[in-house]
Amino acid sequence: MTASHSDSLVVLFGATAGAYGAKLGSDERELILLVWQVVDLHSKKVGTLHKSLVKADNLELSDQCREVSGLTPEGLGKAEPLDRVLQQFSQLVSSDLKVLGRSSYTLCSDGQLLIRQVLHPETSKKNFLLSDCFYSFYDLRKEFHTCYPSSATVKDQTIKTMAEYLGLGTDETEEDFGVWQVKTMVAIIFSMLSESCNHIFTEPETVKYKYETGPCSKSETVDSETVIRARGLPWQSSDQDIARFFKGLNIAKGGVALCLNAQGRRNGEALVRFVNSEQRDLALERHKHHMGSRYIEVYKATGEEFLKIAGGTSNEVAQFLSKENQVIIRMRGLPFTATQEDVLGFLGPECPVTGGKEGLLFVKYPDGRPTGDAFVLFSCEEYAQNALKKHKEILGKRYIELFRSTAAEVQQVLNRYMSTPLIPTLPTPIIPVIPPPYTIATGSIRDCVRLRGLPYTAGIDDILEFMGDATADIKPHGVHMVLNQQGRPSGDAFIQMKSADKAFMVAQKCHKKMMKDRYVEVFQCSGEEMNFVLMGGTLNRSGLSPPPCLSPPAYAAFQTAAVIPAEAALYQPQALLPTTRTPQASAAAPPTVTYYPAQAAQLYMNYTAYYPSPPVSPTTVGYIAAPPGAVAAAATATHTPLLPQPGALVRMQGLPYNTGMKEILSFFQGYQYAPDDYNGLIQLSDQARSVLQAPKEWVCL
């Protein structure tokens, strides 16, 4: 039993099978030793000193652990597992308290690492609960610095430096490992309790029992020293999963913000805000710790980044999220005609929504049209689990997807849709400063290799070093780094080799070779396969999946020659649009200048940065924004027709994924036509071109 003003302390010391001292817990190694002793703060008496070995699942010990502790795998193999040791700990502490005539106690440890970085994470992974006493403790280093302000800073304190400051014995060899540490900590506490100091233990450190959800306003001030970015998360992970990964550290209320990609889906990253910089620094020590079988990268982030993801300004969202400690479920794929009654009926009485209709939030476009998304509040985990069981059940004629969600995701989704213009425009086109002879190859010859699993920090120089002698066989401008929707490295790259034989040799030589601290997979592939991936498709064991920006009829005729993408052509600045169109211009060949739309266009799932290979300098190739005059000049020089000014463009949203050109033509049957010579501008398959060139009264692009 514990109390905020306890009459006893339990001095606790522990060690893991790995790092020791300032790096305790940073390597995820398991606890192998616990030593403790009860101290009566009033009578200054002590209980029995207890030492327990802990049997870890992995009995392999680091060299540092063997040297410092003197423990062996054989000795640990005879010990009890952690859950049994913790049960014994509670029983022995209660027995010692009874002997001393005390009833309450608080733990006291040397720093925060044992409690926050070892015990809480390990018990969370092993799925058993810690008793309440482990959620409140005194940090002896902080208490010592409070009592002796002239001593070293808290960060630089150790048991030995505190003992030396007080003139206590510091010969660790006199006692067993762990025993000397606890005895010295008890002696330090008695010195602090002496009449000259009369220190009082009143403000213990606390560990939050659970993560608290809540809204975040863009007007809030978020300290950048409290925010981290976690990368590599499983896509289905929730805010509670992330809070569990950081178990033992105090996350701020509503401090988990899952990041979404351009399609509104989770991208495997999250921004996490902690209550102070000390907790953030401890979180950074969990870099490459594991969530299940995946390791998670942890980096520093800024308050501005957190507010961009989690902050919101909508009063409707703020009111929806004002109910605290609710479980949020996201529904996706709702019929556009679905009402609140339809959703409540779909969920049924076994999972009642908090507040009925008030617990539903439909996501809409600025003009009020539904997006097919909604968020639902549930008062407890049981109701939320019942709702998740309805994943992919049918409402109307559509199956509905249900996922766990967060307050930050609600803000992101609403911000994204409410800020989306009805007809988005593209900024100035971007043209590559690449000499014309260097184009991306196509065809079925397997003269390319794909690198998968690159470190996110890897650059062109790292890849060239990784390739070794094979760099001499790389084609000029043949290294292609694939970036994700956020413009960051995705871990993939493609390299064009001078021949299929060279590509085969590289794949054999470099497959699973290490780059920094990761092994990289190297596969031989063709130029066609490479281009599908670079343009947004996927390449896996099931074969090729074409880019989402191409309609099915165009799959077979996918070309890689430099063209203006259809969507980019629709939104060319007015300065680029000629006022007249001649029959000769209509028959002109496609331009040789490639126009790449900005990221905001969301035309492709993958974005590619092109780098030159030797002997060209990496600084000689890049992309620059072209002034309108330059683009117009390029178009004039090649006699390439662009879109005419007369007429109007229509953007269609919400099309079924299998919609083809014929279905779109049938949908607009009877409308007045536009000129049908756009096929000189946009590359089409023979099937699509025949449909466009057939007699008709209109054309839609």
N, C-alpha and C positions, 0 to 999 in steps of 0.2 A: 504494500500500500504506500502511496506517495502523497505528498502535500507540497503546496507552494513554499511553505516555511517549514521544512522538515526538521525533525530533531536529530536525524542521523544521516550520514552520508555512506554510500557504498562505493569505495574507491575501486575503480575497474581498469584493468589493463588487458590488452589482447594483442595477438600477432597472427599474421596470415602466412601462407606457404610461399609468398612472393616478396614484394617490396616491403621495406621497413622504414620507419621514421616519417619524413615529409611526404613520401610517395605511398604510404599505406593505403591500400584499396584501389590504387590507380590501375592495377593490372588485373583486376577481377579475380584474384586468387582467393581461395576459401580460408576461413578462420581455422586455426589449428590450436590456439591456446587462449584460455581465459584465466585470469588471476584476479581475486577480489578480496576485500576486507571491509567489515562494517566499522564505522567510526561514530561514537556518540559525541555530538557537538557540545552537549552540556556537561557531562561528567568527564569528557576527554578520555574515555575508555575505548578499547577496540575489541572486536570480536575475533574469531579464529580466521587466520589467513588461509584461503582455499586456492588450490591450483588444479585446473582441469584441462587435460588434453582433449582435442576435438578431432574426430575422425573425418577427414575430408573425402569427397568423392574421388578427387585426384590426389594421390599421396606423393606425387613428385614435388620435391622441394627445390627452391632456387638456391643458388650458391650462397647468396647473401643470407638467406634464412638459415641454412645449415651452419654458417659461420657464426651468426649472431646468437641463435637460439640453442644450438647444440642438439636439436631434435633430429630424429631419424624416421624414415618411413616405417620401419619395423615397429618402433614405439607407438607411432600414431595409429597403426593398423589395429592395435588392441584397445583403442579409446572408443568412447561413445560418440554417436553422431550429434550434430549441433542441436537438434530439437530435444534430445534427451539431456544434454548438458544444460540447456536453458531451463528445463524443468528442475533439474538438481539445483541450479543457481537460485531459483525462486524458493525452493524448500529450505535450503541452507541459510539464505538471508533471513527468512521468516524465523527460523530457529535461533539465529544469532540475535535478532532483535528482541525476541522473547527473553533471552538470557539477560540482555542489557536493560530490559524493562521499557523498551521503546516500541512504537507502533508504525511510524511513518519514516520513509527514507527517500533520498534522491541520489541518483547516480552521480559520480564525479569522475571524469576521465581526463587524460592528458591530451587536451585538444579535442577536435570534433571528428577526426577521421574514423576512429573506431566505431562510433555510434552511427554517423551519417553515411560514411563511405564503405563500411564493411558489414555491420550487422543488419541494417535496414535493407540494402540491396540484396544481400545473400538470402535472407529469410523470404523476401518477396519472390525471388527466383525459385526458391524451394517450396513456395506455396504454404507457408505456415505463418501464423501471426505472432508478433512480439507482444509481450505483456505491456501494460500501460507504463511501467517504470522506464521503458526505453524511449518514451516520447518526451521526456523531460530530464535534463541533466545539467550539471555545472561543468563548464570548461575551466579546468584548473589554471590554464595559462592566462585566461582573461581575468579570473579572480585574483591571481597573483599580481598581475600588472596593476589592477585597481588598488590592491593593498600596498604595492611597492611601485609607485609611478616612475621612479628613477631606474627601474630595471629595464632589460632589453624589451623591444617591441614584442607584441603577442606572437607575430609571425616567426620571430627568431628564437622564441623560448623553447626549451626542452626540459625534461626532468633534470638533466645534469646541470644545465645553466642555472636553473632555479635553485638547485641544491648548492651550487658554488656561490651564488649570490648570498645565501644565508650562512655559508660556511659549514655546510653539512658534509659528511663523508660521501665521496663519489667513486669509491672503488667497487665497480660492478662485479668483479670476479669473486667477491666474498660470498655472494648468494647465487642461487639458481636464476636463470633468465626469467624475468617476470616477477619474481619474488622481490628482488632488489628494487625494481621500479615501484611496486606497490608500497613497500616499506618506506621508501624515500618520499613518495607522494603523501603518505600519512604524516611523516615528519614535517613536511612543508605545510600541511594543513594545520598542525598543532602550532607551528610558528606564527601562522596568520591569526590563530585564535588567541594568542598570548595577549597579556594586558597591554603591551606596548603597541599592538596593532588593533586588537579587538575587532577583527574582521567579521562581518555578518554575511552569510550566504542567503541572499534574498531574491535574486533575479536569475532563475535558471534558463538555459537555452531550451527551446521547444522545437519539436518536430511535428509538422501537421499530420493529422490522422488521414485526411483525404484531400484531394484537390477540389477547390471551390470554383464553380463556373460563374460567369458574370459578364456583362457587356463592357465594352471599352469605347470611350468617346475620342474622336479625333482631336478634341480640345485638351485632352489630358497631356501632361508632361511625363515622358517616360525616360528614365535615366539610361543612357546607352551602356553604362557599366553593369546593368542588371539583365541584359538580353543576350541570348545565344541562338544560333541556328543549328538545328539538328538535321542531318542529311542522310538519306539511305533508309528511311522508314518504310515498312511495308505499307502498301497503298491502303489497306483496310484498317490501319491502326487509328485509334481514336485518341481524344485528349486524355482519357483515363489510362490508356496504354502508355502514352508518353509520360504522364505523371508517375506511373509505376516504374518506368525506366529510370526516372530521377528520384526514386523513393529515398527518403531520408533528407532530401533538400526541400526547402520551402518555396513553392511556386506561388507567385502573386495571384490574387483572385482574378479569374478570367485570363490567366497568363499564358495559355497554350493556344497558338494560332497556327492551324494547319494551312499550308500554302496550296493554292490551286493553280492549274495550268490554264492556258488560253481556252480550253474546252470546258472549264469549270470542274475538272477532275483533280484529285489530289496528286501532287507530283513527287511525293516522298520526302518533302521537306516540311519543317515546322519551325516557327519562332517561339521561343519560350522566355518568359519574363519572370525573374526571381525577385524575392522581397528585398534583397540587398546585393551588393557587389561580392560580399564574402560567399554567399550561396552560389552566385554565378561562377566564381573562380573554382569552387568545388565541382560544379557541373562540367567545366572545361576539362577536369581531370578524368571524366568518363568518356573522353574521345576514344572511339573504336571499341567501346563496350558493346555487348551483344543484346539484341532484342530477339529472342528466339535464336534462329540460326544466322541472323544478319548482324553485322557490326554497324554501329551508328557513328557517323562522324559528327563532332561537336565543334563549332567555331564561334568566335565572337560575332555579334551583330549590333545594330544600332537601334535606338529608340524610334528613329524615323521609319526604319524598315518595319518595326513591329506595328506602329500606328497605321502604316500603309496597308498592312494585311488585316489587322484586328479592329482598327478604328472605324467608327460609323457616325453618321449625322442624322439618320432617319429617326424621327420620333416614333414611327410605327414599329421599327425594329427594337428601339429602346424599351418601348412598352411591352413588346413580346418577350424580351429577355429580362424584364424586371423581376419576374418570378425566380427566386434563387433556388439553387440545388435541384434543378430539373434535369431530366435526361432528354437530350434533343435527338430526334430522329429526322433524317432527310428522306423525303420521298421524291423519286425522279421518274419521269415518264407518264405523268398523269394526263388523261385526256384534257384537251383544252376546254371542254365543256364541263369538267368536273366541278362540283359545288362543295361547300363545306359539309353538307349533309351526305354527299356521296363518299367523301373521305371518312367521315365518322362511321358511316355504315360499313365501309370496307374494313376498318380497324376492328369494329365489333365491340361487344360489351366486355370481352376478356382483357382488353387493353384500353381503358378509359383515358381520354385526353384531358389534361389539366385545364380546367375552366371551360370545357366543351369547345365551342367555336372560338373562344378567345385563345385557345392553345394551338390554333392553326395559323400559319402565315404562308400565304400564297406568294410566289415570286412572279412579278410581272414586269413587262417592258415599260418604258416611260409613257407610252400611249395607252397603257392599261391592258394590253394583250397578255394572256397567261403564257408562261414559259414551259409549263409542265412540271415545275418544281414546287415543292412545299416543305415547310418545316413543322414538326409536331412536338409538343411538350408532353412528357410523362412524369408523374410524380415520384416514381420509384423504378428500380432496376427490373423488377418482375414484369411490370407493364411494358417496359421497353423491350424486354426479351420476347414477350408474346407478340409484339408488333413486328419484330425482326423475323419471326417465323413466317410472316406473310410475304417475305421477299419473293418477287417474281410471280405472285398470284395475280389474277386477272381482275381489272376494274374496267367495265365497259368492254372494249375490244383490245385493250392494251395490258401488257404485264407491267407491274409496278416494282421498281427497285427501291429497297429500303436500306439505309446505312446509318450508323452512328454519326453524329455530327457534333459541332461545337459552336459556341457563341461567335467565335472569330470566323468560322465558315459561313454562318448566317450573314455576318457583316460583309464578307467578301463577295458572296453570291449576289446579295442585294446591291452592293456598290457596283459590281460588274454590269448587271443588267440595267440598273437605273441610269448608268452613265453611258450606255451604248446608244449612239445616234441611230436613227432609223435607216439612213443610207450613209454608211461611213465613207469618208474620203481618205485617199492615201496621200501621204506627204510627197515631197519631191522624189522622183525615182532615183534609185541608186545604180550607178553604172560601174562596172569593174575596170580597174586600170590593169588589164591583162593583155598582153600582146595577142593579136588575133590567132596566130598559129597554135596557141595552147588552149585546147578545148578539152572538155571531159569526154573520154572515149565511150563508145557504146559497142554493142554487139555481144555475142555469146562466148567469145574467146576468154578463157579464164586467166587473164593477165593482170588481175588485181588481187590484193589481199585485204582482208578486214581485220582490224585490231579491236578486240573487245575486252573490256575490263581495265582500261587505262586509269591510272590515278587521276583524280579531278584536277590536280595541280600540274599535270603533265603538259608540256608545250612542244613546239616543233623540234626544239633542240633535243629534248628527251627522246622523242621518237626516232630521230636520226641516230642518236647514240645507241638506242635499243636495236636498231637495224644493223648496226655495225658495218661490215664490209659491203653489205647489200645495198647501202645508200647509193653506190655508184650505178646501180641498175634501176634506180627510180627515174621515171620520166620527169622532164621539167614540169613544174607546177602539178606534180602528181600526188601531193599529200593533202588529204581532205579531212579536216577535223569536224566532227558532227557536234553541233551545239543543241541544247534543249530549248524549250520555249522561253526560258528566262535568259537566254544568251550565254549560258554557262556550259562548260564541256560536259558531254553526256557519257564519256567513258569509251566512245567509239571513234574510230578513224578508218579511212580507206586510203590505200596507197596503190597507185598505178605503176606497175613494173614494165620493163621494156619487152618482156615476152612471158608467155604462159610458163615456160620452164623456169624462169627466174622467180615467178610468183610461187611456183610449187616448192622450189628450194628454200625460199624465205619462210613459207608456212611450215615446212619440216624443221627448219633450224631454230626458229624463234617461238614456236608454239609453247605456251606455258613458261616462257622465259620470264624472269623477274624484272620488273621496272619499279624502282624504289622499293616499297614494301608489299607490292602486289604482283601476282603472276598475271600475264596477259595472254589471252587466247588469240591465235592467229589462224585465219581460215583463207583458203584460196577462193576467189569468186570472179565473176565476169563483170565487165563494164556495165552491162544491162542491170545486173543485180545491184551493183553499187549505186547506179542512178536512181533506181526505185527507192532505195533507202534514203539517199540524199534529198529526194523530192518529197519525202514524207511517208513512204511505204515501209513495210516491215519485211525482214528476211529471217526466217527461222526454219526449224525442222519440217514444218508443214509446207514450206515453199514461200513464194512471193505473195505479199498482199499489196496491191497497188496503192498509191497515194490517195488520200481522201479527196484531194482537189480534182481528181480525174473521174469523169463519169464512165460507167461500165463499157459503153461502146468504144471508148478510146483506149482501153487497156492494151489491146494487141498492137496498137500503132503508137505506143508511147515513144516519143522521140526526145533526144537530148540536144538537138541543135539549138543554137541561141535564138530564142523567140521571146516576144512579150507575152507573159501569161495572160489568159483571157481576163481574169479578174482585174489585173493591173491595167489592162487596156481600157476597161470600162470606166476607170476613174482618172484618166490622164488629165492634167491641168488644162484649162481652156487655152492657155498660150500655145499648147502643142497641137491643137486640133485645127487642121486646115479648113478653109471655108468652102472649098470645092473639091470634088472628086471626079477624076477622069477615068474612062474605061482602061487606058493604058496603066494608070496607077493601080487599078484593081487587080491587074494581072501580075503586078510586080512580085518579086521573091521576098520572103521574109527578111527582116533586117538582120544584120550580123552582130548588132549590139545587144547584149543581154540586159534586160531590165529586171532588177530584183526588188520586189516591194519591201517596204519596211516591216519590222516584226509585227506592228499593229495590224497589218493586213490579215494575219492569221490564215494565209493561204496554205502553208505547209506545216506539218507537224515537226519536222526537223529543220534546223538552220545550219548551213555549212559555211565554215570559214576556209578559204582556199589559201594554202601556203605554197611557195615555190620550193622545189628541191634543188640541191646543188646542181650547177654552179651558180644559180641565181641567188642573190642576197635576199633573206627574208624581209628586209625592209623595202624592197622594191615593188612589192605587190600589195595592194589593198583595195578598199572600196571607198569612193568618195561620192558625196551627193552632187549630182550634176545640176548646174543651173538650167532653167527652162530653155534658155537660148541654145545651150550646148546640145540638149536633147533634140530640140527642133532641127538644129543643124545636122545632127546625125541622121535624123529621119529624112531630111531633104536630100542629103548626100546619097542615100541608098534608094531614093525614090519610093519610099515605103508609105503606103496610105495608112492614115490613122482614122479614128472614128469621126464621122461627120458630126457637126454641131446640131443639125435639125433632129427633131424627134426626142423621145424620152426613154430612159432606161428603167427597168423594173427589177428589183431584187426580190427573190423568193427565199423565204426561210421556212424551216420545218419540213422540207421534202423528205420522203422516205429514202433510206439509204440506197435502195435498189432502183430508184427512179432513173429512167433513161431519157434520151432526146425525144422519142416518140410520145412518151407520157406527158412531157412538158408541152409539146406542140398540141396535143389533144386538149390539154387543160385550157389553152388560150384560143381554141378554135373559134373563128369568126371575128377576131380583132384585126384592125388594119395593120398592114405589113410595113416593115422597114426594108431598106435595100438589102439584098442578099449576098453582098460581096465581102462579108467579114471573114470568109474562110481563107482569104489571102493573108489575113493578119494572124489567125489563130490556127495552129496545127491540129488537124482532125483526122480521125480514122476514115477509111473509105466509106464505111457504113454511115457515119455521122455526116460526112460531106454529101453523100447522095441524098440524105433527108433534107439537108439545107438547100441543095440546088434544085430539088424538085419544085414544080409549080405550086405556089402557095400565096397567101395574102399577107403573111407576116413572118417575122423571125424573132426568136428570143434567144438571148445569149446568157 
